[in-house]
């Protein structure tokens, strides 16, 4: 059996000092295997966003161990963490975080540009990815010419650009209506099932967590529940592969 993709052991995160000290994480342990689809839930202040920042190598834990693909990353420098992020993690955010003056194609190409991939290869790969997320005909459109759901699809395409084995999404449907949200979650399911990408989604909504095959719930800096879940499927899945479907969102 392959080693787990993520191994977190007794991780803590403390902000501030003295009277202003706040313990955001209080000894959290979690293992995520390759190919899992995990939803992390919790109310505001529960520690779920802090935990995602640590898993995404955006921050260091105060104490504890974090191994990603078998390598200890908790003590790496900022430059080393940036290198890990570039190779192993794709990010999707609630606010899309697209460059407003560049096309969908150029937004997807951006991580490849940073990785030093030649222009012809960047263009070819980005066009293929946009086709996979249902935006093959929108490659030259700028974000303000796309709907919210389409912008999030571009953001997902950008997360796929460097073939990262792990995608982390922070409230990815928070700015979308229910129809677009379901289509985005269907797309995530397709990427997980058809491509074997490990997905970790942070959400406060049980309706979004229901798409995952495992739900981890935080409260007061601790994991209070870790349970398997039978993921729901969108009706569109019966007609199309989610990673190939072209939708209006």
N, C-alpha and C positions, 0 to 999 in steps of 0.2 A: 504494500500500500504506500502511496506517495505521502511524503511528510505534509503536515498542514500548511496552508498558505500563510495563515496568521496564527501566531501563538503569543498571547498576552498573559503575563503572570504577575499578579499582585501589584498592579500599576496604581500609583497615586499621582494626583496633580494638585498642587497647592499654589494659590495665588496670594501675593502680599506677604506681610510679616507682622508678627506681634498681634496687636489688637485687631488689625485689619485682615488677618489671615483668613482665607477661605479655602476649604477643601472641596474641590470640584469632583475629584475621584478619590475613593476611599479604599483602595485595594481591590481592583477589578481584574478578574481572570476570564479569558475567553479564547476559544480555539475555533477557527473557521477553516474548513477544508476547501480545496480547489473545487470550483464548480458550484458552490453553494450560492443561494440567493437569500440574503439575510436582511430583515428589516429591524432597525433599532428605533425603539419608541421611548417616549417619556415626555413629561410636561416640561415647560420652560424651567430651566434651573436644575434639571434632573441629572445633568452630566453627560447627556448623549452627544451634544455638539463638541464638548471638550474631548470626549472619547474619539469622535470621528477625526478631529484634528490630529490626535496622536496616531491613529491608524493610518491617516493620510500622510504621515511624516511632515506635517506642517508645524509641529511643536514637539518638545521633549517632555517625557514624564518626569515628575519630581523623583520618583523611585519606582522600582519594578523593572520587569523585562518585557521587551517587545521584539519578537523575531518575525521577519517578513521573508518568506521563501527560505526559511532556515537560517537567515542571517540576522544577528542581533543589530538592531538599528537605533535603539534607545539612546546610545551614547555618541552617535555620529554628529559631525559638524553640520552647520547649515548648508555648506556647499555639497557635502556628501548626501545629505537628505534631499537636496534638489536633484541630484543625479539619480537617486532612487525613485523619486517621484516621476522624473522624465521617462524612466525605463519601465516602471512597473505599475503605475497608477494613473488612471484617467479620472478626471473630476467633472461632475455635473452639478450646477448650482441653481437655486431657485430663480435668481435674477438673470440667468443665461450667461452673463459676462462675455458677450460677444463684442468684437470691435465694430463700432457702429458705421465706420466709413469704408469698410471692406466687405467684399462679397462673401456669400456662404462658402464658396470654394476656398477663398483665402483664409477664412476663419478656421476651416478644417485643416488647411495646410500649415497653420502656425506652429503646432508642436513639432512637425517634421522639419520646418525651417530651423528651429532651435536645435534639432538633433543632427543637423548637417546633411539632410537627405537632398540630393540634387533636384533641381526644379522640374525636370521632366517626370521623374519618379513621383515627386510630391503631387503634381497635377493628376497623374494617372491614378494614384492611390486615393486622393481626395474625391475625385469624380466617382470612383467605385464605391467609396463609403457613403457618399450622398445618395447614390442609388439604393444602397442597402437600407438607409433610413427613410426612404420614400421621397427624396428631394432631388432626384436626378435632373429634373427639368428646372430646378430653381438655383442652380449653381451660381449664376451670375447676379442673383438678387441680394441686396443689402438687407440687414436686419429690419429696417423700418418698412421694407416691402414684404415682410413675412408676418404671418400670424404668430401668436405666442407659442402655440404648439409646434409650428414650423421652426421657430427660433430655438426651441428646446431640442428639436431633432438635429439642428446644426451643432448645438452644444454637445449632444451625444456623439455625433460624428467626430467632433474634435477630440473627445475623450477616447475614441477608437483609433486615432491617427497613428499612434506608435505601437499598436498591437499590445497594449498593456494587458496583463492577465487579470487585473483587478480594476473595477470601476466603483467609485464612491460617489453617491448622489445625496446632496443635502436639500431636503424638501423640494425635489425636482418638479412636483406638480403644484407647488404653492401658489403660483401665479396663473394657473390654468383653470378653465371651467371643467365640469365633470366629464364631458365627452372627450376633450383633448387629454385630460388626465388619464382616462382609460386607455386611450391610444398610445400614450407614452409608456404606460405600464405594460401594455401588450408588447411594445417594442423591446422593453427591458427583458421581459420573459423570453422573447425570441433570442435575444443575444445570449442569455443565460443557457437556454436549452439547446439552441442550434450551434452556438459557437463555444460553449463551455466557459464563458467569461464569469468570473466570480463577481457578484454584485452585493454591495452593502448600501442600503438606502436608509437615511435618517428621516424620520417623519413623526409628526404628532398625531397623525390620523390613522385610526384602525382600518378605515376603508382602503388606504394605500398599503398599509402593512399586510393586508389580506392577499396581496399579489405574491408575496414572498413565500418561500417554503420553510422559513424559520423566523421566529419573532423573538427578539431580545428586548426586555423592558427595563429601563433605568428609573430609579427613584433615589433622590438624595445622595447621588454619587456612587450608587451601588446597583448591581444587576439583581433585580428582584424576581425575574422570571426569564427563562430561556426554554422555549418550547417549539416543537415542529408544528408546521401549519400546512394544511392542504390548500395550495394556492388556487384562487379563483381564476377563471379565464374569461376574457372578453369575447362576445359573440363573433367579432371579426376574425378570431383565430380559426374558426371553422372554415373560413373562406380563403384566408391568406396566411402565409408565414409572416409573423410580425416584423421580422427584420427586412422583409421585402415589400410590405404593403405600402401603397401610396394612398394617403389620406388627406383630408382637407384641413386638418388641424393647423 
